Amino acid sequence: MGSKLYTVFLHSSLVAMIAISMSLVWQIRFLRAQLAPGEMDQIEAGEMVDAIDVTHLSGESAVLSWHDAQRDRLLLIFTTTCPACKENQPTWQEIHGELGEHLDIVGVSLDPLEATRAYEQAYALPYDVVTVADRQRFVTDLNIPAIPFTLHVASNGSVLGAWRGILTPEQQRQLTATARSVASSI
């Protein structure tokens, strides 16, 4: 009797483990499809950006909104542990030097406040840096498929350009030309 009960228990356990394994495989495939950079649609020119809840490095909460923006904004989206983000910092700093008079340039960290403060100091970032209140919501709402991500937003909240990954010299020229063109028309 004990042997049969043990066999039933083992078979039941095996069936349960197979069911759990199949469920995990399905979840992994689902997450890969959602997170795969090539398959996720990224925000594009002409789309609108909603207000963003942020925290300044001072700890003060704020909202990046567009209804009162005087100038276009360039959002430089990164994490403190991303090697490509670190590699992109000199380009972003160069863009800040070229366009800081024409744009509000804001670094948007997807990491917690303390890690972002340390990163900002280590890299002596010349632009304002904030963290987002809800990383996942921010990435999902803006359709950001990968980081680093550079987002040029008009003062009315309309996207003028979006670039994922390390900016190429051509993308940097495109961004600079667009920003100067918009600034000269104001």
C-alpha positions as CSV (number, residue, x, y, z in Angstrom):
1,M,0.0,0.0,0.0
2,G,2.8,2.4,0.9
3,S,4.6,1.6,-2.3
4,K,1.6,2.5,-4.4
5,L,1.0,5.7,-2.6
6,Y,4.7,6.6,-3.0
7,T,4.4,5.9,-6.8
8,V,1.3,8.0,-7.1
9,F,3.0,10.8,-5.2
10,L,6.1,10.6,-7.5
11,H,4.0,10.6,-10.7
12,S,1.9,13.5,-9.4
13,S,5.1,15.5,-8.5
14,L,6.5,14.8,-12.0
15,V,3.3,16.0,-13.7
16,A,3.3,19.1,-11.5
17,M,7.0,19.8,-12.4
18,I,6.3,19.4,-16.1
19,A,3.4,21.8,-15.8
20,I,5.5,24.4,-14.0
21,S,8.3,24.0,-16.5
22,M,6.0,24.5,-19.4
23,S,4.6,27.6,-17.7
24,L,8.0,29.0,-17.1
25,V,9.0,28.4,-20.8
26,W,5.9,30.2,-21.9
27,Q,6.6,33.2,-19.6
28,I,10.3,33.4,-20.8
29,R,9.2,33.5,-24.4
30,F,6.5,36.1,-23.6
31,L,9.1,38.3,-21.8
32,R,11.7,37.9,-24.5
33,A,9.1,39.0,-27.1
34,Q,8.3,42.1,-25.0
35,L,11.9,43.0,-24.2
36,A,13.6,42.2,-27.5
37,P,15.1,45.5,-28.7
38,G,14.4,44.7,-32.4
39,E,10.8,43.8,-31.8
40,M,9.6,46.5,-29.4
41,D,8.2,49.6,-31.2
42,Q,10.0,52.7,-30.0
43,I,8.5,56.1,-29.7
44,E,8.7,58.0,-33.0
45,A,8.7,61.6,-34.2
46,G,5.2,63.1,-34.0
47,E,4.0,61.1,-31.0
48,M,3.2,63.0,-27.8
49,V,5.0,62.6,-24.5
50,D,2.9,62.8,-21.3
51,A,4.2,64.5,-18.2
52,I,6.8,62.5,-16.3
53,D,7.1,62.2,-12.5
54,V,10.8,62.6,-11.6
55,T,13.0,63.2,-8.5
56,H,15.9,65.7,-8.7
57,L,19.2,64.6,-7.2
58,S,18.4,67.0,-4.3
59,G,15.5,64.6,-3.4
60,E,12.8,67.0,-4.5
61,S,9.9,65.5,-6.5
62,A,8.9,67.2,-9.7
63,V,7.0,66.8,-12.9
64,L,8.6,67.2,-16.3
65,S,5.6,68.6,-18.2
66,W,5.3,70.3,-21.6
67,H,2.5,72.8,-21.1
68,D,4.8,75.4,-19.6
69,A,8.0,74.5,-21.4
70,Q,9.8,77.4,-22.9
71,R,12.2,75.4,-25.0
72,D,12.6,71.9,-26.4
73,R,14.0,69.2,-24.2
74,L,16.6,66.6,-24.9
75,L,16.1,63.6,-22.6
76,L,19.2,61.5,-22.2
77,I,17.9,58.2,-20.7
78,F,20.4,55.9,-19.0
79,T,21.2,53.5,-16.2
80,T,24.3,53.8,-14.0
81,T,25.4,50.2,-14.7
82,C,25.0,50.3,-18.5
83,P,28.3,50.1,-20.4
84,A,26.9,51.6,-23.5
85,C,25.4,54.5,-21.5
86,K,28.9,55.2,-20.1
87,E,30.3,55.0,-23.5
88,N,27.7,57.5,-24.8
89,Q,28.4,60.1,-22.0
90,P,31.1,61.9,-23.9
91,T,28.8,62.3,-26.9
92,W,26.0,63.6,-24.7
93,Q,28.4,66.0,-23.0
94,E,29.5,67.2,-26.4
95,I,25.9,67.7,-27.4
96,H,25.3,69.6,-24.2
97,G,28.2,71.9,-25.1
98,E,26.8,72.5,-28.6
99,L,23.1,72.8,-27.8
100,G,22.8,73.7,-24.2
101,E,21.8,77.3,-25.2
102,H,19.0,76.0,-27.4
103,L,17.6,73.1,-25.4
104,D,16.8,72.0,-21.9
105,I,19.0,68.9,-21.6
106,V,18.0,66.5,-18.9
107,G,19.7,63.2,-18.0
108,V,17.0,60.7,-16.9
109,S,18.4,57.8,-14.8
110,L,16.4,54.7,-14.5
111,D,18.2,53.8,-11.3
112,P,17.6,54.8,-7.6
113,L,18.6,58.2,-6.4
114,E,21.8,57.3,-4.5
115,A,23.3,55.3,-7.4
116,T,22.4,58.2,-9.7
117,R,24.0,60.8,-7.4
118,A,27.2,58.8,-7.4
119,Y,27.2,58.3,-11.2
120,E,26.5,62.1,-11.7
121,Q,29.5,62.9,-9.6
122,A,31.8,60.3,-11.1
123,Y,31.1,61.5,-14.6
124,A,30.8,65.2,-13.7
125,L,27.7,65.5,-15.8
126,P,27.1,69.1,-17.0
127,Y,23.4,68.7,-17.5
128,D,20.6,68.3,-15.0
129,V,19.9,64.8,-13.9
130,V,16.7,63.3,-12.5
131,T,15.5,59.8,-11.6
132,V,12.0,58.5,-12.6
133,A,9.5,57.6,-10.0
134,D,8.4,54.3,-11.7
135,R,11.1,52.9,-14.0
136,Q,8.9,50.2,-15.6
137,R,6.0,52.6,-16.3
138,F,8.4,55.2,-17.7
139,V,10.0,52.7,-20.1
140,T,6.6,51.2,-21.1
141,D,4.8,54.5,-21.5
142,L,7.5,55.9,-23.7
143,N,8.2,52.7,-25.6
144,I,11.9,52.7,-24.8
145,P,13.2,49.5,-26.2
146,A,16.8,49.8,-25.1
147,I,19.2,52.1,-23.4
148,P,21.0,54.5,-23.8
149,F,18.1,56.3,-25.4
150,T,18.1,59.9,-26.6
151,L,14.7,61.6,-27.0
152,H,14.2,65.1,-28.5
153,V,10.9,66.5,-27.4
154,A,9.4,69.8,-28.6
155,S,8.1,72.3,-26.1
156,N,4.6,71.2,-26.8
157,G,5.4,67.5,-25.9
158,S,5.7,66.3,-29.5
159,V,8.6,64.0,-30.2
160,L,11.1,65.4,-32.8
161,G,13.5,62.5,-32.7
162,A,14.4,59.3,-30.9
163,W,17.6,57.3,-31.0
164,R,18.4,54.1,-29.2
165,G,21.9,52.9,-28.4
166,I,25.2,54.8,-28.7
167,L,24.7,57.8,-31.0
168,T,26.5,57.6,-34.3
169,P,28.2,60.7,-35.7
170,E,25.4,60.8,-38.3
171,Q,22.7,60.7,-35.6
172,Q,24.5,63.4,-33.7
173,R,24.6,65.6,-36.8
174,Q,20.9,64.9,-37.4
175,L,20.0,65.8,-33.8
176,T,22.1,69.0,-33.8
177,A,20.6,70.1,-37.1
178,T,17.0,69.5,-35.9
179,A,17.7,71.3,-32.6
180,R,19.3,74.3,-34.3
181,S,16.5,74.5,-36.9
182,V,13.8,74.5,-34.3
183,A,15.7,77.0,-32.2
184,S,16.2,79.4,-35.1
185,S,12.4,79.3,-35.9
186,I,11.4,80.5,-32.5
